[in-house]
Amino acid sequence: MPEQQNAPVLSVKDWMITILLLAIPIVNIILLFVWAFSKGENPSKSNYAKASLIWAAIGLVIYIVFVVIIFGTVMSSYHT
């Protein structure tokens, strides 16, 4: 059975700083990638960053689909 490592619990202060940093545009994306793929990061913060990136990717795909549909609809109305 593999040895299980216990990571320190993130305090409320740690989460407050994390949320504050994620409110800064551009910085938030960079930090999410750093936290998601850094080996030394707390597993809880790393999992949160990975989940946030997955949701962002899902949102981006949905946005692109809607833009293509709307663009196609608008362009088709010009041909008639």
N, C-alpha and C positions, 0 to 999 in steps of 0.2 A: 504494500500500500504506500503510495507516494506521500512524502511529508508535506503537510499543509502549512503554508506561511500565513501568519496573521498580519494584516496591514493595520496601521493605526486608523482609528475612526476620525473622520474629518469633523472638526468642530463647526459650530454655527458661524464663527468668525471666518473660517476657511471657506465655507460655502457663500458667505456674504461677499467676500473678495472675489470668488469665482464668478458669481452672478454679476458683480459690478464690471469685471473685465469683459464678460460676454456681452455687455450692453454697449461696448465701444465698437463701432463699425470697422470692418477690415481686421482689426486686432482679434475679434472674436473668432473669425474663420481660421486665422493662423494659430491661435491658441488651441482651438478644438483639434486641429491636426497634430499639434505638438503633444497635447495631453492624450490623444487617442493612440498614438504610435510610439510614445517614449517608453522605454523599458523601466525607468526608475520612478514612474508616476504611480500614485496611489491607485489601486485597482478600481475603486469606486468612481473616482474622477475619470479614469480612463474609460470605463464602461459608459459613463454618462456622456462623454465626448463622442464615443463611437455611435451611441444611440442618436445623439443630436445630429451627427453627420449623415446618418441613414435617413432621418426624417427630412433633413435639408435636401438630400438627393431626391427623395420621393416628391417633395414639394416642387423642386426644379423640373422634374419630369412632367408633373401635372401641369405646371405653368407653360412649359413648351408645347404640350399637347393642345391646351386651350388657345395659345397664340396661333398655332398652325391652323386650327379649326376656324378661328375668327378671321385670320388672314385669307384663308381659302374661301370663306363665305363672302367676304367683302370683295375679293377679286372676281368671284363668279358673278356677282351682281353687276359688275361693270361690263361684262360680256353680253348681257341681254338687253 
